[in-house]
Amino acid sequence: MDRVTSFISDYFPKLPNHVILEVLSYLPASYITEFMMKWNNEISDLILEEYFSKEMHLMLSPTYFPHRCKYPEHIKRLVDFESFGEIDEFLSEFPNVNPKRLVFITGGDFRSLEQLLIAYRERFIGKSCEIDLYIERYELDDKDLELITSFPNVRKLQFSRAAMTKALGGLVKHLQKLLNLQELVFLGHKIIDWSQIKLPPNLKHLDISWYEHLNINTISIPNSVTDLFWNRSGLDSEKLARQTFPSHLKTLMLTYNNLTSIDVSKLPTTLETIDLLYNSINRFISTSSNNAWPANLKSILLSHNDMTNFGLQMLSELVWPFDLQNLRLDNNRFTSLDDLKYLPDRLEYLDLSFTPLASLDISSGDSTLHGQSSFKFPEFLDTLHLSNCYRLDFSVYLATERITFPSYLTSLNLDDCNITDLLVFEFPKSIRKLSISGNKIEDLTLYNMTVDEGNGPKQVVNWNQLVNLVDLELYLNKIQSLDAWEVPPALRNLDIRLNFISHISTKSPLFSSHHSQSTNNLHVLKLSDNNIKTIAYDISIPPNLKVLLLDRNHLVDEFIFPHSFVNSHCLEELGLSMCGLRKLTLKPMSTPNSQLKKLDLTDNYLLYDVSDIRQSINEFYDTLELGLGVKISKRKFRVNSVHTFV
């Protein structure tokens, strides 16, 4: 017996379980199933517990929406099976594999599913706790449904992209027998009248969608249902008003319907989420005395409803839920925030994107506003989206009367908001992600504000105060220069693509060794699609920068690699594609220390005018390797391409 065989048979099984599992994660799936599971009982038991005790996904044919395994890759490759033959062979070979849940997925091939259900019926019922069935693009008949409902441990049934009219008799006769069924989904069912169908009594999740002739009032919903979905079901306000809901309903989704008004007093008091996207709701009423939304609501989604100022006024007359956390009003038609001034302070997420707002001011004269005219956002707001409010006018604001935001805000999107100067804003110190792309900003330093209080000038607003800012997006503006712009100290990702920056020099703190402490956290810098013509040789890139993209600039003719590019201990990716380069120059260094792994030179003009192309290519790569101190993975004939290094 050789040493390897001896180690595997005598010592490997005695290693700690976490070490064995770590080793197994690097082995091919076939090696685990064809060798490890048959070779040692202890190892086999460990594999069964780690990989096959929870779920197996048996995909018999492709579906419109591909299955997405929730497990990491080293587990996914073992529990995802993609053909009848593979599934049948595995089940036959390993009768001791019986996970807690079997998930069957088929896109049109019902007969293969039928064969498996019949062949392994006793095993599927007796040794597996739960069965989930996803059946797509197949019109079941009564006999098919009888087979499916004969398995008492079915937990979830989903039928999609196929009519269920041929199985109507089976639904009437057999569906209610599934006492363990918790989730039931019909998408594109083509059944109008559900009055004869009795749904399983312990159902939690019910989705009957994608058929616009459905009469929801014929559905008898079990009182156990907590999540109800009627999307694109031809639902109008009259039908909704007649509907009786389960007493413990938490989620109600009614998207892509014909609702024009909603009576909030008719909604279940237990409701936590209501999704009304893509309707035409412009009237909000309450026929009860309290005039309020259900008190437990945490999410109200009203996007894409063509809501006008009139609709927003009616909405504001209702009492907001005290614990409301998520409010979406994007893609509507109101132009003023006047009727949103009493939003609950506990609100965490607010989306007002794609609305024709004229201003972030509200009418003055309300004594509760203490003289403020600028809209006051909820105190504990975490995320605010105002993107594509392109009618906003900030010309009336002064640097001393800035628009402020809640002190707990961490994410703010102001893309495409017609912003010309940042001096109209003061961002909170709490901000972590800030996007101001697609505007008309020319000078980043105008954000700073200096006042003289008698003891000399003092900066009261500046970028350095944004100590938590991690992601900053400024692409598609009119920024001319980065000179004198102080980088927020925690910044990790900076996107300044599609601007008008013409040069990079040490005048910019971003590229100055004297400011390396403030740029220490920057990992990704995107400067593509500017007008950069010169990059000073003596610049210093941020010390921990990993990705620097300079693609599609105007670094025509010769490009001299700055010393900091070559000597960076962190820079891994450098983009120089489509820059008009004809020559790369790397100045001699005693000990180049580049960590570069990827260099993009696509669509440049390097070596275009040489006479001996083969010799020139070798000289080009020799110079590149010597200058960077790295070895290129493959010397390509096409030098104007992407190169990787080892």
N, C-alpha and C positions, 0 to 999 in steps of 0.2 A: 504493500500500500504506500503510495507516494505521500509526501508531506501535505500537499493540498487536500487530497482526499481524506487524509487523517484529520486535518484541522476541521474540515467541513463536517465529518461524521462524529468526531469526538469532542471538539471544543466549541464549535460555532453554536450548537444548541444550548450551551451552558452560559453563554454571554447574557448580560442583562437584556430584558425585552426591548428597551428603547434603542439599544445598539443594534439588535437584530433587525428591528423595523427600519432603522436608518439605512442599513445595508440593503434590505429588500427594496427600498424606494428607488434604488439605482439599477435594479435588475430588470430585464425585459419581462413584460407580463407573461409571456409564454413560458419563461424559465420558472416563474413562480408557480404557475398552475400545472405545468407538465413535470416539474421535478420537485420543488420544495414541498408542495402539498401532498406528495405521495411518498416522500422519503423519510420523514421523521414526524412522529405523532405530536410531539411537543411543538415543533415548528408549525405543523399543520393547524393545530388548535389556535396558535397565536395568529396565524394568517386569517383563519375563519373569524376570529373575534375582531381583528383590526379592519379587515376589508369587507367581509360578507355578512356581518351580523346585523347591519342597519338596513341597507337598501340595495336592490339590484335593478338596473334599468334595461329592459328587454325591448329593443327597438327592432321591429319586424320590417318596416319600410319607412322611407323618408316622409317627413311631415312638412307642411308649409312653413311653420316656425320651428326651426331645428331645436331639438332637446338640448338644454344647457345644464350640464351636471354641476351641482353646487359643491362637489367635493374637489380637493386639490388634484392635480394631474396624476400623481402617483397612485391615487385611489381610483380616480375616474377611469383609467385605462383597464382596470380590472372589473369594475362593476357595470360598465357600459358595454352592452352586447348589441351588434348591429346587423344580425341576420338570423333567420330561422335555424339554419344549419349550425351556426355557432352556439346559439342558445340551447338547442336540443342536445348537442354533443356535451356541453358543459353540465347541463342538468342530469344527464344520464351518467356521466363520469363521476360526479360528486353529489351523491344523494344526501350527504350530510350538510350541504349548503342550503340553509333555509333562513333567509334574512327576515327581519321583522316586517319589511315592506317590499312587495314586488310591484314594480311599475312597468306596465305594458304600454307600448307606444306603436301605433300603426297608422300609416297614411295610405289607406286604400286596400291593403292586403289583410282582410279580415279572416280569410280561410286559414292562414298560418297561425293566427291567434287562436282560432277555433281548435286547430289540431293540438296546440300546446295545452289549452284549457281542458280538453278531453283526456289527453295522454297523461297529464300530471294532476288531474283533478284532486285525488285524495291527498296528495302531497301539498298542493296549494291551499287546500282548506284546513288540513290538520296541522301543518307545521309552519305555515306563514301566518303572521297575525293579521296583516292587512294587504289588500290588493287595490292598486290604482290603475284605471284603464283610460287611455287617451285614444279615441278612435276618430280618425279624420278621413273625409272624402270617401265614405262608404255608406250607402243607404241600407241600414239594417231592416230586417223584417221581424215578424213576431217570433219566429223560431230563434233567430240570433239573440233577441232580447231575453228570451226564456233561458238560453244558455248562460248569458251574463248574470242574470239575476238569481241563478241557481247557486251562486257562490255567496254565502252569507257574510263573508268577511270583506266584501268590497267596501272600501272607504271612500273612494272618489271615482266618479264617472264623468268623462268629458266627451261629448259628441260635437264635432265641428265640421263646417263646410260640407254638410250633406243634409238633405231633408230627412225628417223622421216620420213622415206620413205613412210609410209602409209598416212601421212598427207601432202605430197608434194603438192597436188592439193589445199588443204586448205591454205597452206602457200602462194601459188601463188595468191589465190583469196582474202584472208582476212587479211593477216598480215599487209599490208600497211594502213589498216583502223585505226590502233591504234595510233591516233595522239598524245596521252599523254604518250605513251610508252617511257621510258628513258633508261631502261636497258634490254638487250636481251642476253640470254645465251643459247647456244646449246653445250652440252658436249656428245660426242659419237653419233652424229646425223646420220652418214652414208649417207650423201648427198654429191655427188661429184660435180655436176654442179648446181650453184646457179643463173644462168643467167636469169631464169624466175621469180625469187623471188624478189619482190620489198620490201625493208625494210622500216619501219616507218620513216617519214621524220624528226622527232624531236629527234631521238635516240642520247643518249650521250655515253652509254657504250655498246660495242658490243664484245661478246666473242663467237667465233666459233672454238671449240677445240676438241681434243681427237679423231680425225679421220684422219689417215695418207694418205688417198687418196683424200683429199679435194683439189680442184683447186681454190686457193684464187683469181686467176685472173678473175673468173666468178662472183665474188661478187661485186655488185654495192653499195659502202659504202656511206651512206648519209653524206653530208658535215657537219652536226651537230655533228658527232661523235668526242668525245675528248679522249676516252679511248678504245683502240683496242687490242684484245687478240687472237692470233693464236698459241696455245700451242699444241705440238705433232700433227701437221697438215701436215706432209710430205713436209714442205716448204723448198725449196732450194734457193740458191743465185740467180739463173736465174729468178725464179718466183718473188722473192722479187724485183729485179731490174726493172721488168715490171710493178710493182704495183703502182697505183696512190693513194695517201693518202688524207684524208680530210685536209682542209686548217687550221684547228684549233686543230689538234691532239696534245695531251699532253703526253699520255702514250701509249707505244707500247711494248707489251710483246710477244716474239717469242721463247719461251723456248722449249726444247726437239724437235728440228727440225734438218734439214740436211744442215744448212748453213756452208759454208767453207770460204766465204769471204763476206765483206760488203762494199758497196760504201756509205760513209757517206753523200755525196752530194745529194743522192737520198732521204734522210730522210727529213721529214717535218721540216721546220725552227722553228715551234712553240713547238717542242718536249721538254718535261721536264724530262721524264723518259724513258729509253730504257732498256729492260731486255732481254738479249741474252744467258741466262744460258743454259747449256747442249746442245751445238752445237759443231761444229768442226772448229771454225773460227780461221784462222791463217794468213789471209790477210786482210789488211785494206787499202782502196784506196779512192781517191776522184777524180772524173772526172771534177770537177769545179776548177776554178783558186784559190779560197781561201783556199783549202786544210784543211778544218776545220770541226769539229763536229758542229751540230746545236748550235747556241750561247746560247739558253735558257736552255740547258740540265743541270739538277741538279744531276741526278743519271744515271750512266752507269754501268750495271751489266754484267760482262763477265766471270763469274765463270764457271768451268767445260767445257773448250773449247780446252783442249790439246794444248794451245798456247805455242810455243817455243820462243827462243831468237829472231829468225827471225820475228815471228809475233809481238813480243813486240817492235822490232825496227820499223816495219811498223806503229804500233800504235803510237809510239812516234813522228813520222814524221807529224802526224796530230796536228792541233792546238787544245788544250784543251779548253772547254768552260770556260769562266772567272769565272762563279759562280758555277762551279762543286762542289758538296758537298759530294757525295757518289760514291766511286769507288770500285768495287769488282773484284779482279783478282785471287781469291783463286782457288785451284785445277787446276792449269795449269802446264806447263812443262818448263818454263823459269828458268834459273839458275843464272841470274845476274840482278842487279837493274840498270845497266848502262843506260838503255834507259828509266828510269822513273825519271831521275833527274830534269826534267822540269815540274813536276806536279804543278798545280795551288796552290798558297798559301792559298786560301780560302777553300780548301778541308777539310772536317770535319771527314769523315769516310773512312778508307782504310783497305781493307782485302787482305792480301797476304798469308793466311794460306794454308797449304798443297801444297806448291811449293818447288821444290828441290833446293832452293837457297844455294849457297856455302858460301856466305859471305854477310855481310851488308856493305861491302866496294864497292866503284866504282872506275873505272880506273882513275888514277891521270893524270895531264897534262892539264886539262881544266882550263883555266885562271879564269873562273867565280867562281870556287870553293875555291879560296883564299887558296890553299894548302891543303885543307881538303880532306882526302881520304874516310872518313866514309860517308855513304849516308845521305843526309840531307832531312829529312821528311818535308812536307809542314808546314809552320809556324803556321797555325791556326788549325792544326789537333786535333780533339777531341778524336777519337777512332782509335786504331791501333791493328789489329789482325795479328800475325805472328806465330800462333800455328802450330805445326806439320811440321815445316821446319827443319826436323831432320838431314839434311846434313850440317847445318851451322857449321862453324869452328871458334871458338873464341880464339884459342890457341895463335894467334899472337898478341893479345891485351895486353897492359900493364895497370897497375892500374892508371898510370898518363895520359893515352891516352884513356879515356873511351868513349863508345858509348853513345851519348846523344839523347834526344828526345825533341820534340817541347814543349815550355813552357806553352802551353794551353792544353796539353794532359790530359784527365781525365780517360781514360780506355786503358789498355795495356795488351795484351795476348801473353805470350811467352811460352806457354805450349809445351812440347816435342820439344825443340829446341837445344838439345845437350849441354845445359849449365852446366858447371862444377863449375864455380866460378862467384859470383856476382860482383867481382871487375872489370869486364869489362864494367859495366854499371854505368851510373848516371841517376837516375830517376828524373823527374821534380817535383817540389813542388806542382804542380797542380794535380798530379795523385790522383784519388779517388778509382779506382779499378785496382788491379794488380794481374795477375795470372801467376805463374812461375812453374806450376805443371809438373810432368812427366819428370823432368830433373835429373841432377846428383849432385845437390848442397849438400855439406856436412856441411859447416860452414856459418851461416848467418852473423856473425860478420866481415867476410872478405869484406863485402860491404863497411865498414868504411874505410876512408883514412885519415891518419894523416901526416902532413908535418911540417917541422921545418923551419920557415922563419927567424931564428935568435933570436926570442924572446921566444923560447921554442916550444914544439910540439903543434900543433893545428889541430883539426879535421875539414877537409874541406868538407868531404862527410860522412854522417851518416844517419841512419834510422829516427832519430828525426827530420830531415829536411822535411820529408814527412808529413807535417802538415795537409794535406787534405785526406790522405789515409784512406779509410773506410773499404774496403774489400781486404783481402790478402789471396791468395790461394797458398799453398806450398806443397800440397799433392803429394805423390809418388816421393819423392826425396831421398837423403841419409843423411839427417840431423841427426847428432849424439847427439847434445845437444842444449838446449836453454840457457845455462849459458852465462851470460854477454851480451845477445842480448837485446838491447834497443827497446822497443815497440813503434811504431809510435803513437803519442799522440791522434789522432782522430779515431784510429782503432776500428771498431765495430764487425767485423766478421773475425776470423782467422781459417784457415783450414790447419792443419799440419798432416793430416792422412797419413798412409803408409810411415813412415820414420823409422829411427833407434834410436829414442830417448829412452834411457834406464832408466833415473831417472828424478824426479822432486824435486827440492829443492829451498831454498831461494837464491841460487846463481844466479838463473834466475830472472831478474827484473819483469818478467811476474808473478812470484809467491812471490814477496817480498813486505812487507808492506811499505818499504822505497820508493817504486816506484809506489805507488797506484795512485798518481796523473797522471802519464803517461798511466796507464791502466784503467783509470776511465771510458772511453767510451766503453770498450770491453763488448759485450753482448753475443757473441757465440764463443766458443772455442772447436775445434774438434781435439782430440788427439788420436782417435781410430787407431787400426792397427799399433801400434808402437811396441817397445820392452821394454816398461816401466815395471820395476820390483820393484822399490821402489818409494814411494811418502812420503816425509818427513811430519811428523805430524805438524810441525810448519810453514808450508807454508801459505801464504795468497793469496786467489784467488782474481782476480780483483773485486773491490767493487760493480760493477753493472752487474756482469756476471749473465746471465739468463740460459744459456745452456752450460753444460760441458760434453763432450763425451769422455769416456776413454775405450770404448768397445774393446774387442779382444786384450788386452794387457796381460802381464804375472804377474799379481798381485796375485800369487799363495798363497794358504793357507790362512793366516789371513790378513784381510784388516782393518786397523784402520782408521776410519773417521777422517781426519784432522779437527781441531777446526773450521777453516774457512768454511768448507763445511756445518757444523752444524749451525753455527752462521750467515751465510750470509742472509742478508735481501732481496736479489734479486734472488738467485739461485733457479730455478724452475724445471729444468730437469737435471738429472745425469745419465749417461750411464755407466754401469759396466758389461755389458753382456759378456759372454765367456771370462772371465778373470781368470778362474781356481780357483775361490774363494771357500774356505771351511768354512770360519768363518768371520763374520762381527763384529767389536768391536767399540762401541761408548762409549768413556770415559765420566764419569758423569760430568754434568754441572749444575750449579745452576738454570739457566734460559735459556734452549735451545731456539733458535729463528729461527728455520729453516722455510723457505717459500717453501720448496720442494713440487712439485705437481706430479712429475713422477720420479720413480726410476726403472731403467731397470737392472734386475739381471738374465736375461734369460741365460740358458745353463751354469750355474755354478754348484758347488758341495755342496752347503749349505745343511746341515742336512742329507747328504748321509750316514753317519756312525752312526746315533743315534739309540738307541734301542726302545725308546717310541716316535714314530713319532708325534702323536697327541699332547702330552704334549710339545714336543720340538717346534712344530709349534707355539703353543700359546706363549711359552716363547720367541720365536724369534720375534713375532709381538709385544709383550709387551716391549721387549728391544728396538725395532726399534721406537715405538711410544714414549717411555720415553726419549730415547736418542735424538730424533729429535724434540720432542715437537709438533708433529702433529698427526692427527688421520688418520689411513689408511682406504681407502674407502671400501675394501673388503679383508677379511683374506682368501687368497687362500690356498688350500691344496698344490698346487705347488708353493713353495716359490721361486724357480728359474724361475721367470717370471717377467712381467712388473707390477709394483705396482703404484697405484695413491693414492693421499692424499687429504683430505678435510680440 
